[in-house]
């Protein structure tokens, strides 16, 4: 069962969306939001019902997008048959719109070789139980199966970030290194919501606070704009994200249920 915070209710959010669906966008994180967290990140798949729900939603609203730390090619393998979707990978450093080619932020391209070298050094220098995920433009250091390694992994990661001029992105049981710059989920939301009167964002981790903040910024600057911030809870979701949200779902399996109920309201 899902629980919704007051005074902003599910019913109010549905009414705001169905009033002008052609000017409304839906944006989703992937891991922990549309799919359960797994020890091995390569095994993660969307929960049952998500593909059908996103397909139907894409027929009704202006934009449906996934904004993820995953590379776009990973997302295409899970959602590539849905031409309705826009896929933003690596926090927006990559994008594929409606089944089109993958475009890369040109400011990140100079770091491709450095990331490959960093991944190799991580596999050599960090403990064997560290799961090193190389994503072409970023490197994620997972310690979910070895939480006692967190201090060592994060110290190594921060040292590499300082040495190479990279950005450090802590997350749930992961420490990620990526190119410098201001590209993140918040910058994606600010760009993609221009001209919209309503936008939803579903997330579950600290990186999603940037997206929530971007929606708050849009709402503060545009009296016609309404933000709907949805925290998808789990055993590791921090209270900060839940406090910042308008609505709270308990698990990824609640997402297709909410979307199905919304589609009935159109």
Phi, psi and omega in degrees: 000145179260150175240141183239137181285156177247153008273355181280110187255167176300319181298317179297315180299319179296317181297318179296326182284314184286345179293321180218067184298331181290351178238029182237141178235149178238130184230134187229134160292167180255287185296127180082353181244304176259352182212146178288148176294138177234156176298320178259111185298338180287345183266000186287133179227152178299149177291159180302137176092345183293316184298315179295319182294319179291324178299311181294320179298320180298338178279349189246332185243171186295316184211140170234125186220149170253129182238106194225160170283349180286152172294155180297324181296328174296314180296322178298325179295333179263332186230010188298339180276005181250091182294349180288341189273149162254135183245116176252114181254161177052047179061027177100000176289339174234150176209142170227122183255122172053046177081008181280183181293159179277124176254139182247137176301120184298336180290342181268341185302324179298348184260003183301309181296319181298323180291321177298316179294321180297318179298318179296318179293324178298318179294331181274319190266335181269160179304152186300333182279357173286129176265113182263117180251111180269128184235028179072307180250003176203166178227126178253134180249104184266138176228028182301321181272359179214066186299338179293346180274356185309309182300318181293317181293316182292323177297315178299317181296318180292325177296318179292322179298316180293320183291320187259358181072037182259166174265138176261134181231093176292150177211193180287107178060030180208149175230120188247144176243131184215168181300156178290172180120179185257013181285120177203185182297329178294317180293325176298314182295321179298320180288315188283344181264001176299128180087353179269157175253352182206138175212137175253144170226131179248124179209171184221358189226174184299327179297336180284346175298330177297320179292317177301315181296323179296320178293322176298319180296316179297319182294322180291330184265348184225106183295343180270355185263137176238130177257142173234108184257121186244120173267123176263107189282165177192179183296341183249000180292128184285154180295335182298317180294317181296320179295327183280348187273158172272322180233153182228121172254148187276338185197161177304330179296341177282341185296307180297332177294312178300315182295324177295320178293323176297316182296331176290338182278347181289000000 
